[in-house]
Amino acid sequence: MDPTWLAGLDPDTVKPGVLGLVVVLALAIATAVLLRSFTRQLKKIDFDEGEAPSDRADLPPDPAAPQPGDDDTGPGPGPASEPPR
């Protein structure tokens, strides 16, 4: 780095100025707006911790979920399956 541009600057008098203030204020305002929006979105969520989605009667059963009797413990079809031990 070329320190020649620092020759006329006194470290005790150099300040960030108006541009630094504007940038910091803009970041603070943007953060406040994002946090407010985030809390609004979280308030819209209906979350009941004690209730699993599969326990709810108003929802149809998940077709990808394993059903009773769908276990893979028995021998599979075809000659490639191994006999149970």
MDTraj code that builds the backbone (N, CA, C; nanometers):
import mdtraj as md
import numpy as np

residues = "MET ASP PRO THR TRP LEU ALA GLY LEU ASP PRO ASP THR VAL LYS PRO GLY VAL LEU GLY LEU VAL VAL VAL LEU ALA LEU ALA ILE ALA THR ALA VAL LEU LEU ARG SER PHE THR ARG GLN LEU LYS LYS ILE ASP PHE ASP GLU GLY GLU ALA PRO SER ASP ARG ALA ASP LEU PRO PRO ASP PRO ALA ALA PRO GLN PRO GLY ASP ASP ASP THR GLY PRO GLY PRO GLY PRO ALA SER GLU PRO PRO ARG".split()
xyz = np.array([
    [0.0848, -0.1160, 0.0000],
    [0.0000, 0.0000, 0.0000],
    [0.0906, 0.1241, 0.0000],
    [0.0476, 0.2213, -0.0748],
    [0.1248, 0.3443, -0.0874],
    [0.0816, 0.4430, 0.0214],
    [0.1659, 0.4687, 0.1237],
    [0.1260, 0.5553, 0.2344],
    [0.1387, 0.7050, 0.2048],
    [0.1683, 0.7443, 0.0807],
    [0.1851, 0.8867, 0.0503],
    [0.0547, 0.9640, 0.0622],
    [-0.0570, 0.9024, 0.0394],
    [-0.1852, 0.9725, 0.0511],
    [-0.2207, 0.9978, 0.1979],
    [-0.1564, 0.9266, 0.2905],
    [-0.1805, 0.9460, 0.4328],
    [-0.0980, 1.0605, 0.4921],
    [-0.0092, 1.1187, 0.4148],
    [0.0836, 1.2180, 0.4679],
    [0.0128, 1.3407, 0.5244],
    [-0.0955, 1.3851, 0.4634],
    [-0.1627, 1.5058, 0.5095],
    [-0.2754, 1.4799, 0.6070],
    [-0.3000, 1.3563, 0.6469],
    [-0.4119, 1.3245, 0.7351],
    [-0.3648, 1.3053, 0.8784],
    [-0.4371, 1.3648, 0.9685],
    [-0.4096, 1.3478, 1.1112],
    [-0.5090, 1.2444, 1.1640],
    [-0.4645, 1.1334, 1.2237],
    [-0.5562, 1.0291, 1.2712],
    [-0.6552, 1.0794, 1.3763],
    [-0.6256, 1.1879, 1.4449],
    [-0.7161, 1.2387, 1.5478],
    [-0.8294, 1.3231, 1.4895],
    [-0.8160, 1.3718, 1.3662],
    [-0.9187, 1.4575, 1.3075],
    [-0.9976, 1.3899, 1.1972],
    [-0.9610, 1.2710, 1.1547],
    [-1.0325, 1.2008, 1.0487],
    [-1.1588, 1.1392, 1.1076],
    [-1.2730, 1.1691, 1.0446],
    [-1.4023, 1.1193, 1.0915],
    [-1.4761, 1.0559, 0.9737],
    [-1.5715, 0.9683, 1.0009],
    [-1.6417, 0.9026, 0.8919],
    [-1.7279, 0.9976, 0.8093],
    [-1.7768, 1.1032, 0.8673],
    [-1.8532, 1.2008, 0.7912],
    [-1.9986, 1.1641, 0.7759],
    [-2.0631, 1.2402, 0.6886],
    [-2.2069, 1.2257, 0.6673],
    [-2.2379, 1.0952, 0.5947],
    [-2.1527, 1.0571, 0.5019],
    [-2.1773, 0.9336, 0.4266],
    [-2.1786, 0.8115, 0.5194],
    [-2.0888, 0.8053, 0.6127],
    [-2.0874, 0.6948, 0.7086],
    [-2.2134, 0.6921, 0.7930],
    [-2.2600, 0.8106, 0.8346],
    [-2.3830, 0.8201, 0.9131],
    [-2.5028, 0.7729, 0.8320],
    [-2.5099, 0.8135, 0.7064],
    [-2.6218, 0.7744, 0.6202],
    [-2.6234, 0.6233, 0.5988],
    [-2.5089, 0.5652, 0.5763],
    [-2.5012, 0.4199, 0.5542],
    [-2.5434, 0.3440, 0.6796],
    [-2.4977, 0.3853, 0.7955],
    [-2.5332, 0.3176, 0.9208],
    [-2.6830, 0.3322, 0.9486],
    [-2.7376, 0.4505, 0.9266],
    [-2.8817, 0.4708, 0.9477],
    [-2.9643, 0.3884, 0.8494],
    [-2.9203, 0.3810, 0.7242],
    [-2.9923, 0.3004, 0.6254],
    [-2.9914, 0.1526, 0.6644],
    [-2.8791, 0.1037, 0.7117],
    [-2.8725, -0.0360, 0.7564],
    [-2.9621, -0.0607, 0.8774],
    [-2.9658, 0.0335, 0.9698],
    [-3.0504, 0.0185, 1.0881],
    [-3.1983, 0.0187, 1.0502],
    [-3.2374, 0.1063, 0.9591],
    [-3.3779, 0.1123, 0.9163],
    [-3.4160, -0.0148, 0.8407],
    [-3.3283, -0.0614, 0.7526],
    [-3.3565, -0.1842, 0.6780],
    [-3.3698, -0.3035, 0.7718],
    [-3.2858, -0.3099, 0.8733],
    [-3.2938, -0.4193, 0.9702],
    [-3.4251, -0.4138, 1.0477],
    [-3.4663, -0.2946, 1.0885],
    [-3.5922, -0.2801, 1.1621],
    [-3.7117, -0.3213, 1.0762],
    [-3.7108, -0.2823, 0.9492],
    [-3.8211, -0.3195, 0.8594],
    [-3.8247, -0.4704, 0.8382],
    [-3.7094, -0.5318, 0.8196],
    [-3.7054, -0.6771, 0.8010],
    [-3.7515, -0.7522, 0.9260],
    [-3.7111, -0.7059, 1.0435],
    [-3.7546, -0.7711, 1.1669],
    [-3.9056, -0.7583, 1.1866],
    [-3.9600, -0.6419, 1.1546],
    [-4.1047, -0.6224, 1.1674],
    [-4.1803, -0.7145, 1.0716],
    [-4.1340, -0.7252, 0.9491],
    [-4.1968, -0.8149, 0.8526],
    [-4.1855, -0.9604, 0.8972],
    [-4.0709, -0.9967, 0.9504],
    [-4.0493, -1.1337, 0.9969],
    [-4.1448, -1.1693, 1.1103],
    [-4.1629, -1.0778, 1.2058],
    [-4.2541, -1.1074, 1.3167],
    [-4.3987, -1.1150, 1.2691],
    [-4.4359, -1.0357, 1.1701],
    [-4.5716, -1.0462, 1.1145],
    [-4.5927, -1.1823, 1.0492],
    [-4.4938, -1.2296, 0.9756],
    [-4.5072, -1.3595, 0.9109],
    [-4.5135, -1.4725, 1.0141],
    [-4.4372, -1.4618, 1.1216],
    [-4.4417, -1.5648, 1.2252],
    [-4.5748, -1.5668, 1.2982],
    [-4.6382, -1.4518, 1.3135],
    [-4.7683, -1.4474, 1.3802],
    [-4.8770, -1.5129, 1.2970],
    [-4.8571, -1.5226, 1.1666],
    [-4.9559, -1.5852, 1.0783],
    [-4.9534, -1.7372, 1.0880],
    [-4.8454, -1.7942, 1.1378],
    [-4.8313, -1.9388, 1.1438],
    [-4.9131, -1.9937, 1.2594],
    [-4.9953, -2.0958, 1.2301],
    [-5.0735, -2.1633, 1.3331],
    [-4.9967, -2.2888, 1.3730],
    [-4.9318, -2.2825, 1.4886],
    [-4.8441, -2.3906, 1.5306],
    [-4.8896, -2.4426, 1.6654],
    [-4.9233, -2.5726, 1.6705],
    [-4.9593, -2.6376, 1.7955],
    [-4.8557, -2.7464, 1.8210],
    [-4.7745, -2.7281, 1.9228],
    [-4.6608, -2.8155, 1.9464],
    [-4.7014, -2.9577, 1.9851],
    [-4.8138, -2.9760, 2.0497],
    [-4.8530, -3.1079, 2.0983],
    [-4.9212, -3.1940, 1.9951],
    [-4.9403, -3.1467, 1.8756],
    [-5.0191, -3.2190, 1.7775],
    [-4.9351, -3.2486, 1.6532],
    [-4.9214, -3.3761, 1.6205],
    [-4.8485, -3.4143, 1.4998],
    [-4.9431, -3.4075, 1.3799],
    [-4.8938, -3.3792, 1.2598],
    [-4.9822, -3.3693, 1.1437],
    [-5.0568, -3.4982, 1.1145],
    [-4.9980, -3.6147, 1.1420],
    [-5.0658, -3.7411, 1.1139],
    [-5.1761, -3.7698, 1.2148],
    [-5.1752, -3.7012, 1.3308],
    [-5.2775, -3.7232, 1.4326],
    [-5.4041, -3.6422, 1.4064],
    [-5.3990, -3.5497, 1.3159],
    [-5.5148, -3.4647, 1.2913],
    [-5.6160, -3.5387, 1.2062],
    [-5.7421, -3.5351, 1.2457],
    [-5.8471, -3.6074, 1.1750],
    [-5.8907, -3.5335, 1.0495],
    [-5.8702, -3.4017, 1.0424],
    [-5.9172, -3.3264, 0.9265],
    [-5.8229, -3.3361, 0.8066],
    [-5.7052, -3.3970, 0.8233],
    [-5.6116, -3.4132, 0.7130],
    [-5.6192, -3.5553, 0.6589],
    [-5.6123, -3.5708, 0.5256],
    [-5.6083, -3.7072, 0.4708],
    [-5.4739, -3.7716, 0.5036],
    [-5.4682, -3.9048, 0.5103],
    [-5.3410, -3.9709, 0.5419],
    [-5.2397, -3.9479, 0.4303],
    [-5.1153, -3.9439, 0.4675],
    [-5.0065, -3.9231, 0.3723],
    [-4.9855, -4.0527, 0.2946],
    [-4.9991, -4.0494, 0.1605],
    [-4.9833, -4.1748, 0.0844],
    [-4.8400, -4.2270, 0.0856],
    [-4.7421, -4.1415, 0.1114],
    [-4.6035, -4.1869, 0.1150],
    [-4.5650, -4.2443, 0.2507],
    [-4.6485, -4.2220, 0.3516],
    [-4.6190, -4.2726, 0.4858],
    [-4.6420, -4.4233, 0.4894],
    [-4.5599, -4.4961, 0.5635],
    [-4.5805, -4.6415, 0.5722],
    [-4.7108, -4.6740, 0.6450],
    [-4.7853, -4.7650, 0.5886],
    [-4.9125, -4.8067, 0.6454],
    [-4.8909, -4.9333, 0.7283],
    [-4.9798, -4.9611, 0.8225],
    [-4.9663, -5.0855, 0.8999],
    [-4.9698, -5.2070, 0.8071],
    [-4.8766, -5.2981, 0.8244],
    [-4.8679, -5.4173, 0.7415],
    [-4.7781, -5.3998, 0.6201],
    [-4.7205, -5.2806, 0.6024],
    [-4.6335, -5.2549, 0.4881],
    [-4.4864, -5.2717, 0.5238],
    [-4.4541, -5.3566, 0.6193],
    [-4.3144, -5.3710, 0.6592],
    [-4.2424, -5.4649, 0.5630],
    [-4.1123, -5.4576, 0.5609],
    [-4.0308, -5.5363, 0.4692],
    [-3.9697, -5.6574, 0.5377],
    [-4.0361, -5.7130, 0.6381],
    [-3.9777, -5.8257, 0.7107],
    [-4.0035, -5.9586, 0.6418],
    [-4.1036, -5.9697, 0.5601],
    [-4.1354, -6.0961, 0.4944],
    [-4.0568, -6.1139, 0.3670],
    [-4.0612, -6.2354, 0.3081],
    [-3.9898, -6.2581, 0.1818],
    [-4.0566, -6.1817, 0.0694],
    [-3.9772, -6.1280, -0.0188],
    [-4.0294, -6.0524, -0.1314],
    [-4.0674, -6.1450, -0.2448],
    [-4.1361, -6.0921, -0.3445],
    [-4.1776, -6.1768, -0.4574],
    [-4.0602, -6.2086, -0.5483],
    [-4.0670, -6.3213, -0.6157],
    [-3.9664, -6.3578, -0.7150],
    [-3.8552, -6.4437, -0.6584],
    [-3.7765, -6.5044, -0.7477],
    [-3.6717, -6.5960, -0.7058],
    [-3.5468, -6.5236, -0.6506],
    [-3.5334, -6.3935, -0.6708],
    [-3.4137, -6.3237, -0.6247],
    [-3.4159, -6.2963, -0.4755],
    [-3.5303, -6.3152, -0.4103],
    [-3.5363, -6.2859, -0.2669],
    [-3.4761, -6.4006, -0.1864],
    [-3.4174, -6.3634, -0.0744],
    [-3.3551, -6.4627, 0.0130],
    [-3.4617, -6.5235, 0.1052],
    [-3.4451, -6.6501, 0.1406],
    [-3.5412, -6.7095, 0.2364],
    [-3.5179, -6.6511, 0.3751],
    [-3.6246, -6.6446, 0.4562],
    [-3.6078, -6.5904, 0.5923],
    [-3.5185, -6.6807, 0.6750],
    [-3.4410, -6.6235, 0.7633],
    [-3.3500, -6.7005, 0.8480],
    [-3.3995, -6.7070, 0.9877],
])
top = md.Topology()
chain = top.add_chain()
for i, resn in enumerate(residues, 1):
    res = top.add_residue(resn, chain, resSeq=i)
    for name in ("N", "CA", "C"):
        top.add_atom(name, md.element.get_by_symbol(name[0]), res)
traj = md.Trajectory(xyz[None], top)
